[in-house]
């Protein structure tokens, strides 16, 4: 759906309210879309305020996404390092066990 195309069609108030009720019934009052429709005014573009609110909240989501990415990378590197360290310890213990077995024989 393109929001850049806007046609100014004069509507009567009654017809506009009927369309609004139909949209509310289709979307559902309790859903996210219902909140957006109820927050908009009948004058002007109903999506005008939502766009500006979205732009203000983007840095928070970008920061949260970057933080989540950093946490994932650090945790993956830590798990990999621990895996390699455990493998080294197992190899070292096997060498020590072989040395002890060879001394007893």
DSSP file (Angstrom, degrees, kcal/mol; ACC not computed):
  #  RESIDUE AA STRUCTURE BP1 BP2  ACC     N-H-->O    O-->H-N    N-H-->O    O-->H-N    TCO  KAPPA ALPHA  PHI   PSI    X-CA   Y-CA   Z-CA
    1    1 A X              0   0    0      0, 0.0     2,-0.5     0, 0.0     0, 0.0   0.000 360.0 360.0 360.0 126.4    0.0    0.0    0.0
    2    2 A X        -     0   0    0      1,-0.1     3,-0.2     2,-0.0     0, 0.0  -0.774 360.0-174.5 -92.6 126.0    1.5    3.3   -1.0
    3    3 A X  S    S+     0   0    0     -2,-0.5    -1,-0.1     1,-0.2    44,-0.1   0.524  76.8  74.9 -93.2  -6.0    1.0    6.1    1.5
    4    4 A X  S    S+     0   0    0      2,-0.0     2,-0.6     1,-0.0    -1,-0.2   0.767  82.0  76.9 -75.9 -24.7    2.6    8.7   -0.9
    5    5 A X        +     0   0    0     -3,-0.2     2,-0.4     2,-0.0    -1,-0.0  -0.774  61.1 169.7 -90.7 122.0   -0.5    8.8   -3.1
    6    6 A X        -     0   0    0     -2,-0.6     2,-0.5     2,-0.0    -3,-0.0  -0.985  17.3-164.0-137.6 123.8   -3.3   10.8   -1.5
    7    7 A X        -     0   0    0     -2,-0.4     2,-1.0     2,-0.0    -2,-0.0  -0.934  17.2-139.2-109.8 125.7   -6.5   11.9   -3.1
    8    8 A X        +     0   0    0     -2,-0.5     2,-0.5     2,-0.0    -2,-0.0  -0.727  30.6 172.8 -85.2 102.1   -8.5   14.6   -1.5
    9    9 A X        -     0   0    0     -2,-1.0     2,-0.3     2,-0.0    -2,-0.0  -0.952  32.2-126.7-112.9 120.6  -12.1   13.5   -1.8
   10   10 A X        -     0   0    0     -2,-0.5     2,-0.4     1,-0.0    -2,-0.0  -0.510  33.7-173.8 -69.1 126.1  -14.7   15.5    0.0
   11   11 A X        -     0   0    0     -2,-0.3     2,-0.2     3,-0.0    -1,-0.0  -0.901  25.5-116.3-119.7 147.9  -16.8   13.2    2.1
   12   12 A X     >  -     0   0    0     -2,-0.4     4,-2.2     1,-0.1     5,-0.2  -0.535  29.6-118.2 -77.0 152.7  -19.9   13.9    4.2
   13   13 A X  H  > S+     0   0    0      1,-0.2     4,-2.4     2,-0.2     5,-0.2   0.885 112.4  52.4 -61.2 -40.8  -19.5   13.5    7.9
   14   14 A X  H  > S+     0   0    0      1,-0.2     4,-2.0     2,-0.2    -1,-0.2   0.911 110.9  46.1 -62.9 -43.5  -22.1   10.7    8.1
   15   15 A X  H  > S+     0   0    0      2,-0.2     4,-2.3     1,-0.2    -1,-0.2   0.879 112.1  52.2 -66.8 -37.7  -20.5    8.7    5.3
   16   16 A X  H  X S+     0   0    0     -4,-2.2     4,-2.3     1,-0.2    -2,-0.2   0.911 110.2  47.5 -65.1 -42.9  -17.1    9.2    6.9
   17   17 A X  H  X S+     0   0    0     -4,-2.4     4,-2.4     2,-0.2    -1,-0.2   0.871 110.5  52.3 -67.7 -36.0  -18.3    7.9   10.3
   18   18 A X  H  X S+     0   0    0     -4,-2.0     4,-2.1     2,-0.2    -2,-0.2   0.919 111.1  47.1 -65.1 -42.6  -20.0    4.9    8.7
   19   19 A X  H  X S+     0   0    0     -4,-2.3     4,-2.6     1,-0.2    -2,-0.2   0.886 110.4  53.9 -63.5 -38.9  -16.7    4.0    6.9
   20   20 A X  H  X S+     0   0    0     -4,-2.3     4,-2.5     1,-0.2    -2,-0.2   0.920 108.5  48.1 -62.0 -44.0  -14.9    4.5   10.2
   21   21 A X  H  X S+     0   0    0     -4,-2.4     4,-2.2     2,-0.2    -1,-0.2   0.885 111.1  51.4 -64.2 -38.6  -17.2    2.1   11.9
   22   22 A X  H  X S+     0   0    0     -4,-2.1     4,-2.2     2,-0.2    -2,-0.2   0.917 111.1  47.5 -64.3 -42.6  -16.8   -0.4    9.1
   23   23 A X  H  X S+     0   0    0     -4,-2.6     4,-2.9     2,-0.2     5,-0.3   0.908 110.9  51.4 -64.7 -41.2  -13.0   -0.2    9.4
   24   24 A X  H  X S+     0   0    0     -4,-2.5     4,-2.6     1,-0.2    -1,-0.2   0.891 110.7  49.1 -61.7 -39.0  -13.1   -0.5   13.2
   25   25 A X  H  < S+     0   0    0     -4,-2.2    -1,-0.2     2,-0.2    -2,-0.2   0.883 113.6  46.3 -68.5 -37.9  -15.3   -3.7   12.8
   26   26 A X  H  < S+     0   0    0     -4,-2.2    -2,-0.2     1,-0.2    -1,-0.2   0.925 120.6  36.9 -69.2 -44.5  -12.8   -5.1   10.2
   27   27 A X  H  < S-     0   0    0     -4,-2.9     7,-0.2    -5,-0.2    -2,-0.2   0.876 110.1-122.8 -77.9 -38.3   -9.7   -4.4   12.2
   28   28 A X    ><  -     0   0    0     -4,-2.6     3,-0.6    -5,-0.3     6,-0.4   0.260   9.2-113.3  97.3 134.6  -11.1   -5.1   15.6
   29   29 A X  T 3  S+     0   0    0      1,-0.2     9,-0.1     5,-0.1    -1,-0.1   0.857 111.4  50.2 -70.5 -35.7  -11.2   -2.6   18.5
   30   30 A X  T 3  S+     0   0    0      4,-0.1    -1,-0.2     5,-0.0    -2,-0.1   0.585  94.1  90.8 -82.0  -9.7   -8.7   -4.5   20.7
   31   31 A X  S <> S-     0   0    0     -3,-0.6     4,-1.4    -4,-0.1     3,-0.1  -0.243  91.4-102.7 -84.5 174.7   -6.0   -5.0   18.1
   32   32 A X  H  > S+     0   0    0      1,-0.2     4,-1.7     2,-0.2     3,-0.1   0.888 121.2  53.8 -62.3 -40.9   -3.0   -2.8   17.3
   33   33 A X  H  > S+     0   0    0      1,-0.2     4,-2.3     2,-0.2    -1,-0.2   0.859 103.6  56.8 -63.6 -35.5   -4.7   -1.5   14.2
   34   34 A X  H  > S+     0   0    0     -6,-0.4     4,-2.3    -7,-0.2    -1,-0.2   0.876 104.8  52.1 -63.2 -37.8   -7.8   -0.5   16.2
   35   35 A X  H  X S+     0   0    0     -4,-1.4     4,-1.6     2,-0.2    -1,-0.2   0.896 109.1  50.0 -64.3 -39.7   -5.6    1.6   18.5
   36   36 A X  H  X S+     0   0    0     -4,-1.7     4,-0.9     1,-0.2    -2,-0.2   0.912 112.1  47.1 -66.9 -40.7   -4.1    3.4   15.5
   37   37 A X  H  < S+     0   0    0     -4,-2.3     3,-0.4     1,-0.2    -2,-0.2   0.898 112.4  48.8 -68.6 -38.5   -7.5    4.2   14.0
   38   38 A X  H  < S+     0   0    0     -4,-2.3    -1,-0.2     1,-0.2    -2,-0.2   0.785 109.1  54.1 -72.7 -24.6   -8.9    5.4   17.3
   39   39 A X  H  < S+     0   0    0     -4,-1.6    -1,-0.2    -5,-0.2    -2,-0.2   0.701  93.5  88.1 -80.5 -19.0   -5.9    7.7   17.8
   40   40 A X  S  < S-     0   0    0     -4,-0.9     2,-0.2    -3,-0.4     6,-0.1  -0.445  74.8-128.3 -81.9 154.7   -6.2    9.4   14.5
   41   41 A X        -     0   0    0      2,-0.2    -1,-0.1     4,-0.2    -2,-0.1  -0.549  16.3-121.7 -94.6 165.1   -8.4   12.5   14.0
   42   42 A X  S    S+     0   0    0     -2,-0.2     2,-0.4     3,-0.0     4,-0.1   0.598  92.0  77.3 -81.6 -10.8  -11.0   12.9   11.3
   43   43 A X  S    S-     0   0    0      2,-0.1    -2,-0.2     3,-0.0     2,-0.0  -0.818  97.5 -10.0-102.8 139.3   -9.3   15.9    9.8
   44   44 A X  S    S-     0   0    0     -2,-0.4     2,-0.5     3,-0.0     3,-0.0  -0.260 113.7 -21.8  76.5-164.5   -6.2   15.7    7.7
   45   45 A X    >   -     0   0    0      1,-0.1     3,-1.3     2,-0.0     4,-0.4  -0.704  52.9-151.1 -82.7 124.5   -4.2   12.6    7.1
   46   46 A X  T 3  S+     0   0    0     -2,-0.5     4,-0.4     1,-0.3     3,-0.2   0.727  95.2  54.0 -69.7 -19.0   -4.7   10.0    9.9
   47   47 A X  T 3> S+     0   0    0      1,-0.2     4,-1.5     2,-0.1    -1,-0.3   0.402  82.4  92.2 -95.2   4.5   -1.2    8.6    9.4
   48   48 A X  H <> S+     0   0    0     -3,-1.3     4,-1.1     1,-0.2    -1,-0.2   0.917  89.4  41.2 -64.6 -45.4    0.6   12.0    9.8
   49   49 A X  H  > S+     0   0    0     -4,-0.4     4,-2.0    -3,-0.2    -1,-0.2   0.867 109.7  59.0 -72.4 -35.4    1.2   11.8   13.5
   50   50 A X  H  > S+     0   0    0     -4,-0.4     4,-2.2     1,-0.2    -1,-0.2   0.878 102.0  54.4 -62.2 -38.8    2.2    8.1   13.4
   51   51 A X  H  X S+     0   0    0     -4,-1.5     4,-1.8     1,-0.2    -1,-0.2   0.912 109.3  46.4 -63.6 -43.1    5.0    8.7   11.0
   52   52 A X  H  X S+     0   0    0     -4,-1.1     4,-1.5     1,-0.2    -1,-0.2   0.878 112.0  51.0 -69.2 -35.5    6.6   11.3   13.2
   53   53 A X  H  X S+     0   0    0     -4,-2.0     4,-1.5     1,-0.2    -1,-0.2   0.881 108.3  53.3 -66.9 -37.0    6.2    9.2   16.3
   54   54 A X  H  X S+     0   0    0     -4,-2.2     4,-1.0     1,-0.2    -2,-0.2   0.894 106.2  52.4 -64.9 -39.7    7.9    6.3   14.4
   55   55 A X  H  X S+     0   0    0     -4,-1.8     4,-0.5     1,-0.2     3,-0.3   0.858 108.3  51.0 -65.9 -34.6   10.9    8.4   13.5
   56   56 A X  H  < S+     0   0    0     -4,-1.5     4,-0.3     1,-0.2     3,-0.3   0.847 111.6  47.1 -70.9 -32.4   11.4    9.4   17.2
   57   57 A X  H  X S+     0   0    0     -4,-1.5     4,-1.6     1,-0.2     3,-0.3   0.587  90.0  84.8 -87.6  -9.8   11.3    5.9   18.4
   58   58 A X  H  X S+     0   0    0     -4,-1.0     4,-2.7    -3,-0.3     5,-0.2   0.890  83.3  56.5 -62.6 -41.8   13.7    4.5   15.7
   59   59 A X  H  X S+     0   0    0     -4,-0.5     4,-2.5    -3,-0.3    -1,-0.2   0.885 106.4  51.9 -60.3 -34.8   17.0    5.3   17.6
   60   60 A X  H  > S+     0   0    0     -4,-0.3     4,-2.6    -3,-0.3    -1,-0.2   0.937 112.2  44.7 -64.3 -45.1   15.8    3.3   20.6
   61   61 A X  H  X S+     0   0    0     -4,-1.6     4,-2.5     2,-0.2    -2,-0.2   0.872 113.2  51.0 -68.7 -35.5   15.1    0.3   18.5
   62   62 A X  H  X S+     0   0    0     -4,-2.7     4,-2.5     2,-0.2    -1,-0.2   0.910 111.8  47.5 -65.5 -41.1   18.3    0.6   16.6
   63   63 A X  H  X S+     0   0    0     -4,-2.5     4,-2.5    -5,-0.2    -2,-0.2   0.913 112.9  48.5 -65.0 -42.6   20.2    0.9   19.9
   64   64 A X  H  X S+     0   0    0     -4,-2.6     4,-2.4     2,-0.2    -2,-0.2   0.897 112.5  48.4 -64.6 -40.5   18.4   -2.2   21.2
   65   65 A X  H  X S+     0   0    0     -4,-2.5     4,-2.3     2,-0.2    -2,-0.2   0.906 112.3  48.4 -66.5 -41.6   19.1   -4.1   18.1
   66   66 A X  H  X S+     0   0    0     -4,-2.5     4,-2.4     2,-0.2    -2,-0.2   0.905 112.3  49.0 -65.0 -40.9   22.8   -3.2   18.2
   67   67 A X  H  X S+     0   0    0     -4,-2.5     4,-2.4     2,-0.2    -2,-0.2   0.912 111.4  49.3 -64.5 -42.5   23.0   -4.2   21.8
   68   68 A X  H  X S+     0   0    0     -4,-2.4     4,-2.2     2,-0.2    -2,-0.2   0.892 110.8  50.5 -63.8 -39.6   21.3   -7.5   21.1
   69   69 A X  H  X S+     0   0    0     -4,-2.3     4,-2.4     2,-0.2    -2,-0.2   0.915 110.6  49.0 -64.1 -43.1   23.7   -8.2   18.3
   70   70 A X  H  X S+     0   0    0     -4,-2.4     4,-2.6     1,-0.2     5,-0.2   0.908 110.7  50.4 -63.0 -42.0   26.7   -7.4   20.5
   71   71 A X  H  X S+     0   0    0     -4,-2.4     4,-2.5     1,-0.2    -1,-0.2   0.910 111.3  49.0 -63.2 -41.7   25.4   -9.7   23.2
   72   72 A X  H  X S+     0   0    0     -4,-2.2     4,-2.3     2,-0.2    -2,-0.2   0.916 112.6  47.1 -64.0 -43.2   24.9  -12.5   20.7
   73   73 A X  H  X S+     0   0    0     -4,-2.4     4,-2.4     2,-0.2    -2,-0.2   0.925 114.3  46.6 -65.8 -44.3   28.4  -12.1   19.2
   74   74 A X  H  X S+     0   0    0     -4,-2.6     4,-2.3     1,-0.2    -2,-0.2   0.911 113.9  47.9 -65.5 -41.9   30.0  -12.0   22.6
   75   75 A X  H  X S+     0   0    0     -4,-2.5     4,-2.4    -5,-0.2    -1,-0.2   0.895 112.0  49.5 -67.5 -38.1   28.1  -15.0   23.9
   76   76 A X  H  X S+     0   0    0     -4,-2.3     4,-2.3    -5,-0.2    -2,-0.2   0.911 112.1  48.4 -65.5 -41.5   28.9  -17.0   20.8
   77   77 A X  H  X S+     0   0    0     -4,-2.4     4,-2.5     2,-0.2    -2,-0.2   0.890 111.5  50.6 -65.0 -38.6   32.6  -16.1   21.1
   78   78 A X  H  X S+     0   0    0     -4,-2.3     4,-2.6     2,-0.2    -2,-0.2   0.925 110.8  47.7 -65.5 -44.7   32.6  -17.1   24.7
   79   79 A X  H  X S+     0   0    0     -4,-2.4     4,-2.3     2,-0.2    -2,-0.2   0.913 113.1  48.8 -63.0 -42.5   30.9  -20.4   24.0
   80   80 A X  H  X S+     0   0    0     -4,-2.3     4,-2.4     2,-0.2    -2,-0.2   0.920 111.6  48.9 -63.2 -44.0   33.4  -21.1   21.2
   81   81 A X  H  X S+     0   0    0     -4,-2.5     4,-2.5     1,-0.2    -2,-0.2   0.916 111.6  49.4 -62.6 -43.0   36.4  -20.2   23.4
   82   82 A X  H  X S+     0   0    0     -4,-2.6     4,-2.5     2,-0.2    -1,-0.2   0.896 109.9  51.9 -63.5 -39.5   35.1  -22.4   26.3
   83   83 A X  H  X S+     0   0    0     -4,-2.3     4,-2.1     2,-0.2    -2,-0.2   0.932 112.0  45.3 -61.2 -46.5   34.6  -25.3   23.8
   84   84 A X  H  X S+     0   0    0     -4,-2.4     4,-2.1     1,-0.2    -2,-0.2   0.894 112.7  51.6 -65.1 -39.7   38.2  -25.0   22.5
   85   85 A X  H  X S+     0   0    0     -4,-2.5     4,-2.2     2,-0.2    -2,-0.2   0.904 109.4  49.2 -65.2 -41.6   39.5  -24.7   26.1
   86   86 A X  H  X S+     0   0    0     -4,-2.5     4,-2.4     1,-0.2    -1,-0.2   0.904 109.6  52.5 -64.4 -40.4   37.7  -27.8   27.2
   87   87 A X  H  X S+     0   0    0     -4,-2.1     4,-2.2     1,-0.2    -2,-0.2   0.907 109.2  49.7 -61.2 -41.0   39.1  -29.7   24.2
   88   88 A X  H  X S+     0   0    0     -4,-2.1     4,-2.4     1,-0.2    -2,-0.2   0.909 110.5  49.9 -64.2 -41.3   42.6  -28.6   25.1
   89   89 A X  H  X S+     0   0    0     -4,-2.2     4,-2.5     2,-0.2    -2,-0.2   0.891 109.8  50.9 -65.1 -38.9   42.2  -29.7   28.7
   90   90 A X  H  X S+     0   0    0     -4,-2.4     4,-2.3     2,-0.2    -2,-0.2   0.920 110.8  48.4 -64.1 -43.3   40.9  -33.1   27.5
   91   91 A X  H  X S+     0   0    0     -4,-2.2     4,-2.1     2,-0.2    -2,-0.2   0.919 111.8  50.0 -62.2 -43.1   43.9  -33.6   25.2
   92   92 A X  H  X S+     0   0    0     -4,-2.4     4,-2.2     1,-0.2    -2,-0.2   0.912 111.0  48.7 -62.5 -43.0   46.2  -32.6   28.1
   93   93 A X  H  X S+     0   0    0     -4,-2.5     4,-2.6     2,-0.2    -1,-0.2   0.872 109.3  52.7 -65.9 -37.0   44.5  -35.1   30.5
   94   94 A X  H  X S+     0   0    0     -4,-2.3     4,-2.6     2,-0.2    -1,-0.2   0.903 109.3  49.5 -64.1 -40.8   44.8  -37.9   27.9
   95   95 A X  H  X S+     0   0    0     -4,-2.1     4,-2.2     2,-0.2    -2,-0.2   0.928 112.1  48.1 -63.1 -44.5   48.5  -37.2   27.5
   96   96 A X  H  X S+     0   0    0     -4,-2.2     4,-2.2     2,-0.2    -2,-0.2   0.907 111.8  49.7 -63.3 -41.3   48.9  -37.3   31.3
   97   97 A X  H  X S+     0   0    0     -4,-2.6     4,-2.5     1,-0.2    -2,-0.2   0.909 110.6  49.7 -63.8 -42.1   46.9  -40.6   31.5
   98   98 A X  H  X S+     0   0    0     -4,-2.6     4,-2.2     1,-0.2    -1,-0.2   0.891 110.5  50.9 -63.1 -38.8   49.0  -42.2   28.8
   99   99 A X  H  X S+     0   0    0     -4,-2.2     4,-1.7     2,-0.2    -2,-0.2   0.905 111.4  47.4 -64.7 -42.1   52.2  -41.1   30.6
  100  100 A X  H  X S+     0   0    0     -4,-2.2     4,-1.9     2,-0.2    -2,-0.2   0.907 112.2  49.7 -66.2 -42.0   51.0  -42.6   33.9
  101  101 A X  H  X S+     0   0    0     -4,-2.5     4,-1.4     1,-0.2    -2,-0.2   0.890 111.0  49.9 -63.9 -38.9   49.9  -45.9   32.1
  102  102 A X  H  < S+     0   0    0     -4,-2.2    -1,-0.2     1,-0.2    -2,-0.2   0.827 108.7  52.4 -70.6 -31.3   53.4  -46.1   30.4
  103  103 A X  H  < S+     0   0    0     -4,-1.7    -1,-0.2     1,-0.2    -2,-0.2   0.903 109.1  49.5 -71.6 -40.1   55.2  -45.5   33.7
  104  104 A X  H  <        0   0    0     -4,-1.9    -2,-0.2     1,-0.3    -1,-0.2   0.810 360.0 360.0 -68.8 -30.4   53.2  -48.4   35.5
  105  105 A X     <        0   0    0     -4,-1.4    -1,-0.3    -5,-0.2    -2,-0.2   0.454 360.0 360.0 -87.5 360.0   53.9  -50.8   32.7
